[in-house]
Amino acid sequence: MMTSPSNADLPPDVLPPALPESHLAAVRRVVGYDHHLTGSEVDRLWQGVAQRIHTHPPRRASATWGHFAIPARSVSRLRIGIAMAAACGIAAWGLFATLGRMPERRVYATGAGEQKTVQFADGSRVTLGPQTTITVSRGTDGTTADLRGEALFDVASHAHQAFRVRANQAVVQVLGTRFLVRQYPREKKMTVAVLHGRVSLRALRETTRTTNDSTLDSTTHAPAHTVLGANMVAVVNDSGRIDAAADAHIEDYVGWISGRLVFRGTQAAQIADELSRVYGLDIQIHDSTLRKQRLTLEVSVAEKPFAAVLDAVAYTLRAHVVRKNDTITFVPGPAAPSNSSSPPRQSHQETQYGR
């Protein structure tokens, strides 16, 4: 009876390494081997093969195929070819298995003055605001949407599938609700408004707080986290701080879907940026005092022509509008009197919002 060789019987250059259990399990799955072998048993078999190779190296011999003799060199090449084909097959199997686990990625985007609604197979729906891009990744752990801009999410309820929305400042995770997430590239804060259901909001940055005593160092805390219910709004600033509160005007945050823009204590510079996205024009305010002025204003861009919207904003700012090609600038003070009696020329952008 042949005894299993020991490690002492083998020279160091042919000692096989011990295989971990995870590797053994992978080999069994590939070759379809149903019998369970322990790591030590496989090691003994592997060491036996290594000793036989070391003691009896393969001889160069010819082989026959039917009535034909195959030279020894061809036999060696044939063996190498079979080994390479087997290795390629295993590599291809691993590649396809890896690709099968890779998440599905889709990118959706809108331009200036555009809206887009995307319907997913699970019943969830997202409506993109103007100049917005979302990258949706679907994997075994759920769905993740990376957002640049503003979008309204209607997420179907799935107890076993998470839905996450990630912007620059924080990540929102839900299981079934209706909520809005907004953060354009030029904005330093992220806004989350929950219309129905509940969401979990977690900042992506650690928060830093400084005590009143200036002699003490600032302390760093874990990223802020909170849970928002219906009719709640949260703002995440660029330092990771979350300010959340109930808001009775929650529908104003999604008024843009129906062509209604509502500004409450909003700086004029932000209003100009919003109108630029809606109409696809370059609307600017250069005066620093005018830019910081805060307005409470409601604009119906779906019903009023573009010129009327500009006039309403200029009247509230106590400013006037200067137009040059596709650039519109709000300038402080009333406009200089004009001698021309012809009516002002309407812009080609005087169309309904969401055209």
MARZANU-611284 format. One line per field, with one value per residue (C-alpha): residue number from 1; residue in one letter; x, y, z. Coordinates in pm, 1 decimal. Layout:
resi = c(NUM / ...)
resn = c(a / ...)
u = c(X / ...)
v = c(Y / ...)
w = c(Z / ...)
END
This chain:
resi = c(1 / 2 / 3 / 4 / 5 / 6 / 7 / 8 / 9 / 10 / 11 / 12 / 13 / 14 / 15 / 16 / 17 / 18 / 19 / 20 / 21 / 22 / 23 / 24 / 25 / 26 / 27 / 28 / 29 / 30 / 31 / 32 / 33 / 34 / 35 / 36 / 37 / 38 / 39 / 40 / 41 / 42 / 43 / 44 / 45 / 46 / 47 / 48 / 49 / 50 / 51 / 52 / 53 / 54 / 55 / 56 / 57 / 58 / 59 / 60 / 61 / 62 / 63 / 64 / 65 / 66 / 67 / 68 / 69 / 70 / 71 / 72 / 73 / 74 / 75 / 76 / 77 / 78 / 79 / 80 / 81 / 82 / 83 / 84 / 85 / 86 / 87 / 88 / 89 / 90 / 91 / 92 / 93 / 94 / 95 / 96 / 97 / 98 / 99 / 100 / 101 / 102 / 103 / 104 / 105 / 106 / 107 / 108 / 109 / 110 / 111 / 112 / 113 / 114 / 115 / 116 / 117 / 118 / 119 / 120 / 121 / 122 / 123 / 124 / 125 / 126 / 127 / 128 / 129 / 130 / 131 / 132 / 133 / 134 / 135 / 136 / 137 / 138 / 139 / 140 / 141 / 142 / 143 / 144 / 145 / 146 / 147 / 148 / 149 / 150 / 151 / 152 / 153 / 154 / 155 / 156 / 157 / 158 / 159 / 160 / 161 / 162 / 163 / 164 / 165 / 166 / 167 / 168 / 169 / 170 / 171 / 172 / 173 / 174 / 175 / 176 / 177 / 178 / 179 / 180 / 181 / 182 / 183 / 184 / 185 / 186 / 187 / 188 / 189 / 190 / 191 / 192 / 193 / 194 / 195 / 196 / 197 / 198 / 199 / 200 / 201 / 202 / 203 / 204 / 205 / 206 / 207 / 208 / 209 / 210 / 211 / 212 / 213 / 214 / 215 / 216 / 217 / 218 / 219 / 220 / 221 / 222 / 223 / 224 / 225 / 226 / 227 / 228 / 229 / 230 / 231 / 232 / 233 / 234 / 235 / 236 / 237 / 238 / 239 / 240 / 241 / 242 / 243 / 244 / 245 / 246 / 247 / 248 / 249 / 250 / 251 / 252 / 253 / 254 / 255 / 256 / 257 / 258 / 259 / 260 / 261 / 262 / 263 / 264 / 265 / 266 / 267 / 268 / 269 / 270 / 271 / 272 / 273 / 274 / 275 / 276 / 277 / 278 / 279 / 280 / 281 / 282 / 283 / 284 / 285 / 286 / 287 / 288 / 289 / 290 / 291 / 292 / 293 / 294 / 295 / 296 / 297 / 298 / 299 / 300 / 301 / 302 / 303 / 304 / 305 / 306 / 307 / 308 / 309 / 310 / 311 / 312 / 313 / 314 / 315 / 316 / 317 / 318 / 319 / 320 / 321 / 322 / 323 / 324 / 325 / 326 / 327 / 328 / 329 / 330 / 331 / 332 / 333 / 334 / 335 / 336 / 337 / 338 / 339 / 340 / 341 / 342 / 343 / 344 / 345 / 346 / 347 / 348 / 349 / 350 / 351 / 352 / 353 / 354 / 355)
resn = c(m / m / t / s / p / s / n / a / d / l / p / p / d / v / l / p / p / a / l / p / e / s / h / l / a / a / v / r / r / v / v / g / y / d / h / h / l / t / g / s / e / v / d / r / l / w / q / g / v / a / q / r / i / h / t / h / p / p / r / r / a / s / a / t / w / g / h / f / a / i / p / a / r / s / v / s / r / l / r / i / g / i / a / m / a / a / a / c / g / i / a / a / w / g / l / f / a / t / l / g / r / m / p / e / r / r / v / y / a / t / g / a / g / e / q / k / t / v / q / f / a / d / g / s / r / v / t / l / g / p / q / t / t / i / t / v / s / r / g / t / d / g / t / t / a / d / l / r / g / e / a / l / f / d / v / a / s / h / a / h / q / a / f / r / v / r / a / n / q / a / v / v / q / v / l / g / t / r / f / l / v / r / q / y / p / r / e / k / k / m / t / v / a / v / l / h / g / r / v / s / l / r / a / l / r / e / t / t / r / t / t / n / d / s / t / l / d / s / t / t / h / a / p / a / h / t / v / l / g / a / n / m / v / a / v / v / n / d / s / g / r / i / d / a / a / a / d / a / h / i / e / d / y / v / g / w / i / s / g / r / l / v / f / r / g / t / q / a / a / q / i / a / d / e / l / s / r / v / y / g / l / d / i / q / i / h / d / s / t / l / r / k / q / r / l / t / l / e / v / s / v / a / e / k / p / f / a / a / v / l / d / a / v / a / y / t / l / r / a / h / v / v / r / k / n / d / t / i / t / f / v / p / g / p / a / a / p / s / n / s / s / s / p / p / r / q / s / h / q / e / t / q / y / g / r)
u = c(0.0 / 136.8 / 180.0 / 120.6 / 448.7 / 551.8 / 685.5 / 1032.1 / 1044.9 / 1012.9 / 1276.1 / 1193.2 / 1138.1 / 848.6 / 667.8 / 314.9 / 157.2 / -139.4 / -464.8 / -711.3 / -1065.1 / -1208.8 / -983.1 / -1080.3 / -1447.4 / -1390.9 / -1211.7 / -1496.2 / -1751.5 / -1553.7 / -1493.4 / -1829.2 / -1672.4 / -1943.7 / -1736.6 / -1612.2 / -1236.4 / -1061.8 / -766.1 / -521.2 / -649.8 / -608.5 / -262.9 / -158.9 / -284.6 / -113.9 / 215.1 / 193.8 / 161.0 / 455.3 / 675.0 / 590.7 / 679.8 / 1009.5 / 1097.0 / 972.0 / 989.5 / 785.7 / 975.0 / 980.3 / 780.4 / 565.7 / 195.1 / -40.5 / -379.1 / -537.8 / -279.0 / -81.8 / 216.5 / 247.5 / 603.1 / 703.1 / 741.3 / 387.0 / 257.5 / 421.4 / 272.6 / -66.3 / -51.1 / 46.7 / -237.7 / -491.8 / -365.1 / -383.2 / -735.3 / -845.7 / -688.0 / -860.3 / -1191.3 / -1159.4 / -1056.7 / -1353.0 / -1586.7 / -1451.2 / -1484.1 / -1846.4 / -1923.3 / -1768.4 / -1955.4 / -2277.1 / -2223.0 / -2137.3 / -2410.3 / -2609.7 / -2537.3 / -2749.8 / -2705.1 / -2997.5 / -2956.5 / -3150.5 / -3045.9 / -3152.9 / -3530.4 / -3589.7 / -3760.7 / -3747.6 / -3935.6 / -3773.5 / -3983.7 / -3806.3 / -3914.5 / -3991.7 / -4247.2 / -4017.5 / -4009.1 / -3778.3 / -3842.6 / -3530.9 / -3523.7 / -3333.0 / -2958.4 / -2964.8 / -2768.5 / -2826.4 / -2624.5 / -2831.3 / -2651.5 / -2849.9 / -2685.2 / -2760.2 / -2767.4 / -3026.1 / -3025.9 / -2797.4 / -2857.3 / -2572.9 / -2726.9 / -2601.3 / -2891.7 / -3250.4 / -3489.1 / -3813.0 / -3811.6 / -4120.0 / -3976.5 / -4181.6 / -4187.3 / -3958.1 / -3870.3 / -3558.3 / -3422.6 / -3273.6 / -3287.2 / -3013.0 / -2964.2 / -2613.4 / -2514.3 / -2202.8 / -2287.2 / -2492.0 / -2668.0 / -3042.3 / -3170.3 / -3533.9 / -3750.0 / -4061.0 / -4148.5 / -4171.4 / -3895.3 / -3687.2 / -3309.6 / -3135.3 / -2770.1 / -2638.0 / -2259.0 / -2239.6 / -2446.0 / -2267.6 / -2567.3 / -2785.0 / -3162.4 / -3387.5 / -3766.6 / -3986.1 / -4344.6 / -4450.6 / -4292.0 / -3960.6 / -3596.5 / -3263.7 / -3018.4 / -2647.7 / -2380.4 / -2074.2 / -1834.5 / -1728.9 / -1851.4 / -1609.9 / -1718.8 / -1524.4 / -1602.5 / -1663.2 / -1320.5 / -1084.2 / -792.1 / -936.7 / -892.8 / -1188.9 / -1328.8 / -1424.6 / -1740.9 / -1878.6 / -2088.8 / -2426.4 / -2730.8 / -3104.6 / -3440.1 / -3688.8 / -4063.2 / -4334.6 / -4345.6 / -3989.8 / -3699.6 / -3330.4 / -3032.0 / -2679.4 / -2403.0 / -2050.8 / -1918.7 / -2154.4 / -2402.0 / -2769.2 / -3048.3 / -3393.5 / -3739.2 / -4103.4 / -4215.7 / -4578.5 / -4489.1 / -4343.1 / -4516.3 / -4326.5 / -4008.0 / -4155.8 / -4352.6 / -4108.3 / -4267.9 / -4583.2 / -4394.8 / -4415.9 / -4104.6 / -4135.5 / -3861.8 / -3879.6 / -3603.2 / -3380.5 / -3077.8 / -3112.5 / -2800.9 / -2967.2 / -3283.9 / -3076.1 / -2912.2 / -3252.7 / -3393.9 / -3081.6 / -3145.9 / -3514.6 / -3476.6 / -3131.1 / -2997.0 / -2708.4 / -2874.4 / -2627.6 / -2613.9 / -2277.8 / -2359.6 / -2258.7 / -2533.8 / -2797.7 / -2671.8 / -2715.9 / -3063.4 / -3321.2 / -3659.0 / -3987.8 / -4138.5 / -4355.7 / -4309.5 / -4537.8 / -4299.8 / -4554.1 / -4811.1 / -4624.4 / -4394.8 / -4027.5 / -4027.8 / -4300.3 / -4099.8 / -3792.4 / -3997.9 / -4145.3 / -3800.6 / -3654.7 / -3946.3 / -3898.5 / -3522.7 / -3576.3 / -3351.7 / -3374.4 / -3274.3 / -2999.9 / -3002.5 / -2709.3 / -2752.6 / -2823.1 / -2686.4 / -2925.8 / -2802.1 / -2995.3 / -2861.8 / -2955.3 / -3193.8 / -3451.9 / -3374.5 / -3279.9 / -3569.6 / -3583.5 / -3682.0 / -3789.3 / -4164.7 / -4136.8 / -4236.1 / -3954.2 / -3855.3 / -3953.8 / -3687.5 / -3699.8 / -3688.2 / -4040.6 / -4181.5 / -4340.8 / -4113.5 / -4050.4 / -4094.4)
v = c(0.0 / 340.7 / 583.6 / 955.5 / 1143.4 / 1390.7 / 1738.4 / 1618.9 / 1382.3 / 1667.3 / 1916.9 / 2279.7 / 2381.2 / 2136.3 / 2182.3 / 2295.9 / 2570.4 / 2485.7 / 2590.2 / 2796.4 / 2664.6 / 2943.6 / 2836.2 / 2472.8 / 2563.3 / 2761.1 / 2464.8 / 2230.1 / 2463.6 / 2491.7 / 2119.8 / 2011.4 / 1794.9 / 1702.3 / 1515.8 / 1726.4 / 1711.0 / 1888.6 / 2114.2 / 1863.3 / 1584.4 / 1797.3 / 1901.5 / 1536.3 / 1457.6 / 1764.3 / 1675.1 / 1320.7 / 1454.2 / 1688.2 / 1401.6 / 1177.3 / 1460.3 / 1515.6 / 1143.4 / 1039.1 / 1329.2 / 1277.1 / 1106.1 / 1228.5 / 967.1 / 944.0 / 870.3 / 710.8 / 824.4 / 536.2 / 424.2 / 750.6 / 814.4 / 1153.9 / 1276.8 / 1343.1 / 1717.3 / 1734.9 / 1546.4 / 1803.5 / 2089.1 / 1920.9 / 1895.5 / 2261.9 / 2358.9 / 2162.3 / 2321.0 / 2669.9 / 2606.9 / 2489.1 / 2795.1 / 3026.7 / 2854.4 / 2902.3 / 3267.6 / 3330.4 / 3168.0 / 3397.0 / 3701.2 / 3630.7 / 3561.9 / 3897.6 / 4083.8 / 3926.4 / 4084.5 / 4432.4 / 4692.6 / 4826.9 / 5197.2 / 5446.8 / 5822.6 / 6063.9 / 6436.9 / 6750.0 / 7078.8 / 7433.7 / 7473.6 / 7097.8 / 6844.9 / 6467.8 / 6189.1 / 5846.1 / 5539.3 / 5238.0 / 4875.7 / 4848.2 / 5131.5 / 5406.9 / 5734.8 / 6037.3 / 6379.8 / 6577.8 / 6957.0 / 7173.2 / 7120.1 / 6807.6 / 6483.6 / 6161.2 / 5840.6 / 5541.3 / 5222.5 / 4905.4 / 4620.8 / 4343.8 / 4593.2 / 4820.6 / 5135.6 / 5438.8 / 5765.6 / 6018.2 / 6362.7 / 6693.0 / 6934.5 / 6890.7 / 6596.1 / 6469.7 / 6100.1 / 5877.3 / 5554.1 / 5234.6 / 5048.9 / 4743.7 / 4603.6 / 4424.7 / 4683.8 / 5014.0 / 5329.8 / 5587.9 / 5936.7 / 6076.1 / 6438.7 / 6633.6 / 6686.5 / 6386.2 / 6061.9 / 6000.7 / 5644.4 / 5540.8 / 5232.0 / 5400.2 / 5768.4 / 6091.3 / 6343.8 / 6607.9 / 6642.5 / 6952.6 / 7052.0 / 7221.5 / 7241.4 / 7610.3 / 7563.1 / 7503.9 / 7344.8 / 7043.9 / 7056.1 / 6758.2 / 6800.4 / 6503.7 / 6513.3 / 6163.7 / 5884.0 / 5892.3 / 5915.1 / 5866.4 / 6151.0 / 6111.3 / 6372.0 / 6254.6 / 6485.0 / 6486.6 / 6788.1 / 7023.3 / 7235.4 / 7497.1 / 7569.4 / 7919.9 / 7917.8 / 8023.4 / 7860.4 / 7513.5 / 7322.8 / 7237.9 / 6887.7 / 6655.1 / 6447.5 / 6162.9 / 6260.0 / 6397.3 / 6175.6 / 6233.0 / 6093.3 / 6315.5 / 6260.6 / 6399.2 / 6779.1 / 6819.9 / 7000.1 / 6958.6 / 7163.6 / 7015.4 / 7274.4 / 7225.3 / 7149.3 / 6852.4 / 7020.4 / 6923.6 / 7169.3 / 7007.8 / 7148.5 / 7111.8 / 7332.1 / 7417.5 / 7519.8 / 7185.9 / 7191.4 / 7507.3 / 7302.8 / 7104.4 / 7386.1 / 7389.8 / 7070.2 / 7266.4 / 7580.3 / 7769.9 / 7906.4 / 8016.4 / 8214.5 / 8287.2 / 8506.3 / 8400.3 / 8601.6 / 8774.1 / 8596.9 / 8258.6 / 8378.7 / 8482.2 / 8138.4 / 7967.7 / 8175.5 / 8102.6 / 7728.4 / 7767.2 / 7979.3 / 7874.7 / 8230.0 / 8395.6 / 8610.2 / 8802.5 / 9046.5 / 9219.2 / 9466.9 / 9310.0 / 9485.8 / 9377.4 / 9015.6 / 8983.8 / 9134.0 / 8877.9 / 8847.8 / 8671.2 / 8617.5 / 8374.0 / 8347.4 / 8154.2 / 8074.5 / 7842.0 / 8118.6 / 8449.3 / 8543.2 / 8573.8 / 8954.2 / 8977.6 / 8752.4 / 8973.2 / 9285.5 / 9135.3 / 9048.1 / 9385.9 / 9571.2 / 9379.4 / 9446.5 / 9813.3 / 9752.4 / 9745.8 / 9496.4 / 9539.6 / 9292.2 / 9210.3 / 8909.8 / 8613.9 / 8789.7 / 8967.9 / 9181.3 / 9332.5 / 9682.3 / 9886.3 / 10177.1 / 10268.2 / 10247.8 / 10559.3 / 10707.6 / 10585.4 / 10794.9 / 10489.6 / 10433.4 / 10081.5 / 9797.9 / 9586.9 / 9285.4 / 8956.8 / 8697.0 / 8367.9 / 8198.5 / 8315.0 / 7965.3 / 7770.4 / 7620.4 / 7253.0 / 7284.5)
w = c(0.0 / -98.0 / 188.2 / 160.6 / 122.5 / 385.1 / 334.0 / 442.9 / 142.6 / -106.8 / -210.0 / -128.5 / -492.1 / -537.9 / -206.4 / -293.7 / -84.1 / 136.2 / -25.0 / 181.3 / 215.9 / -2.6 / -291.4 / -245.7 / -259.6 / -579.7 / -741.1 / -644.4 / -803.5 / -1126.9 / -1179.0 / -1037.7 / -768.5 / -518.1 / -255.9 / 31.3 / 87.7 / 366.9 / 306.2 / 454.9 / 228.2 / -83.1 / 36.1 / 67.3 / -281.9 / -423.3 / -250.0 / -388.2 / -743.8 / -688.1 / -559.5 / -856.9 / -1095.3 / -914.9 / -894.7 / -1242.4 / -1482.8 / -1799.3 / -2081.7 / -2434.1 / -2616.0 / -2918.6 / -2910.4 / -3158.3 / -3282.7 / -3464.7 / -3721.3 / -3700.9 / -3479.7 / -3313.5 / -3243.4 / -2883.1 / -2947.0 / -3084.7 / -2781.3 / -2556.8 / -2757.9 / -2749.7 / -2372.5 / -2344.8 / -2576.7 / -2376.1 / -2053.8 / -2205.3 / -2334.6 / -1990.7 / -1827.7 / -2076.7 / -2012.4 / -1637.6 / -1686.7 / -1917.3 / -1665.1 / -1393.5 / -1619.7 / -1704.3 / -1339.4 / -1245.4 / -1520.4 / -1402.7 / -1060.4 / -1193.6 / -1133.9 / -1425.1 / -1487.6 / -1679.3 / -1718.4 / -1763.5 / -1827.6 / -1917.4 / -2072.6 / -1999.2 / -1986.8 / -2003.8 / -1781.4 / -1812.7 / -1635.5 / -1611.8 / -1521.4 / -1372.4 / -1399.9 / -1027.0 / -1046.1 / -918.3 / -1107.9 / -1113.5 / -1268.4 / -1357.6 / -1340.5 / -1589.9 / -1632.4 / -1417.1 / -1448.4 / -1256.7 / -1285.1 / -1173.3 / -1064.0 / -990.3 / -799.5 / -555.3 / -266.8 / -429.9 / -644.1 / -612.5 / -800.0 / -812.1 / -860.7 / -998.9 / -1009.8 / -892.6 / -915.5 / -763.7 / -670.5 / -638.3 / -499.5 / -497.0 / -166.3 / -160.4 / 179.0 / 50.4 / -191.9 / -76.5 / -287.7 / -231.4 / -371.6 / -337.6 / -393.2 / -303.7 / 63.1 / 177.9 / 88.3 / 122.2 / 169.7 / 143.4 / 107.5 / -34.5 / -39.8 / -242.5 / -190.7 / -364.7 / -367.0 / -495.4 / -528.2 / -839.2 / -887.8 / -787.6 / -472.4 / -140.8 / 26.5 / -44.0 / 7.9 / 79.8 / 96.1 / 191.9 / 64.8 / 174.4 / 375.6 / 561.3 / 454.2 / 624.0 / 563.5 / 633.1 / 563.2 / 372.8 / 557.6 / 919.0 / 1111.0 / 1282.7 / 1574.1 / 1767.8 / 2132.6 / 2264.7 / 2428.9 / 2151.7 / 2331.5 / 2273.6 / 1951.3 / 1731.5 / 1762.1 / 1478.7 / 1500.5 / 1293.8 / 989.6 / 1093.7 / 1052.3 / 1087.3 / 980.3 / 797.2 / 794.0 / 568.4 / 524.6 / 650.1 / 483.0 / 558.8 / 445.2 / 450.2 / 429.6 / 300.6 / 651.2 / 695.4 / 928.7 / 888.1 / 971.9 / 954.7 / 1029.9 / 934.8 / 644.4 / 573.2 / 217.2 / 115.8 / -225.7 / -319.8 / -351.8 / -642.2 / -803.8 / -1095.5 / -1225.7 / -1310.8 / -1418.3 / -1087.9 / -920.3 / -558.5 / -385.1 / -12.2 / 121.6 / -168.0 / -274.0 / -610.3 / -739.9 / -684.2 / -857.9 / -1159.9 / -1170.1 / -1152.4 / -1438.2 / -1644.1 / -1609.2 / -1693.1 / -2005.6 / -2126.1 / -2121.9 / -1940.5 / -1671.1 / -1456.2 / -1165.7 / -1128.3 / -854.1 / -520.2 / -321.0 / -569.9 / -569.0 / -190.7 / -183.1 / -64.1 / -233.5 / -169.6 / -511.3 / -706.0 / -1081.4 / -1315.3 / -1597.5 / -1760.5 / -1812.2 / -1831.8 / -2122.4 / -2053.0 / -2078.0 / -1812.6 / -1579.6 / -1618.6 / -1554.7 / -1237.1 / -1100.0 / -1198.6 / -1034.1 / -708.2 / -715.5 / -809.8 / -1104.9 / -1482.8 / -1748.7 / -2006.9 / -2295.8 / -2522.1 / -2748.6 / -2515.7 / -2206.0 / -1972.6 / -1685.2 / -1394.8 / -1324.0 / -1014.4 / -1054.5 / -1318.2 / -1686.5 / -1876.3 / -2078.3 / -2436.6 / -2738.2 / -2934.1 / -2956.7 / -3098.5 / -2866.9 / -2723.1 / -2927.2 / -2768.2 / -2708.4 / -2900.0 / -2557.8 / -2467.9 / -2444.8 / -2167.8 / -1906.3 / -1969.3 / -2345.3)
END
